[in-house]
Amino acid sequence: MAHNAVFVAIEAEGPHWTVKADTLTAGSGRGVSDAVNEAIRAAILRLVDNREVDFGAYTGPVYFMMHGVRDEERARELAAALHAALYDDLEPLNRAVPPGS
């Protein structure tokens, strides 16, 4: 919060992992555009449909969370892609969760 940065983390939950992101830590001036939010939401829903994350995912626009990620490496990949997307770079998200997948 002191650096007005988006909070992104992964957390072990038994044999699975959770990816979390919170834009409130970046301050009141940091919002997520509708286009970026829709891209993130669509990616998370593809992950749910593909059973890569659990059904109860939070899809924004302020708080994002994905439970049930199968391993740490995939959780880190998704966290990095989510972080980039929240700073308006959708390319890592599109690589991690290709549209139409």
N, C-alpha and C positions, 0 to 999 in steps of 0.2 A: 504494500500500500504506500509506503514511503517513497517508492520510485514510480508510482502511478503505472504499474505494470499489471497485465492480465495474469491472474493466478492459474497455473496449470500444474497438475500433479497426477501421479499414478499411485495406487495403493493396493497392496496385496490383500486379498480376501480369501483365505483358504487356498485352494488350488487355482483360483482365478484372480483376475486383476480388475481394478476400476480406474477409469480415466475421468478426471474432473477438471472443469475450467469455470472460472468465475470472473466476469468482466467488471463487477462492482469494485474490485480492488484497484482498478485502473483510474478510478475517479469518475465524477459525474459527467465529465465531458467526453468520456470514451464510450461510444455506442457501437452497436453492430448494425451495419446497413442491412436493409431488407434483402438485398441480393446475397450478401454473405450469409445471413441467417438462413435463408432458404437453401443455399448450397450445403451448409452444415447440417441442417435438418434432414435434407434428402439423403445425405451420406449416412447419417446415423440410422435413418429408417431402412436404408439398404443393408446396413450391418445387422439390424434387427431381423429383417426378412431372411438374411443369409444365416441367421442364428449364430453370428459372431459375437453379439452382445445380447443381453437380456432385454425382454419386452419393456420393462419399466424405465427406459432411458429418458433423460431430460434433454429436450432439443432446443433450449434457448428461449428467448433471445439474450438473457442475462447469464443464466447458469446452464451448464452442459454437463451431463454425467452419463457414462456408459459402464454398466456392471457386466461381469461375466466374460471379460476378455480372456482368451485361453492361455496366454503366456506373457511374460514380461516384455519380451521383444516386440510383440504386436501392440501391447499397451503403450510402449514408448513411441512406436511408430505413429499410432493414432494420436497420442498426446502432442507430438511434434507437429503433425499435420493440422490438428485443431488449433494449436497456438499460432501457426503461420496464417491459417484462415482468419483468425480473429484480428490479425494485423493486415488483412486484405490480400493475402497471397494464397490463392486457392489451389495452386499447382500441387503442393505436397498432399493436400486432401484428395485431389483427383487421382494422384498416383496410388495413394493408400487405399482409397475406396473408389475405384473407377466408376464413372457414371454408366448406368446400364448394367452394372454387375449384379 
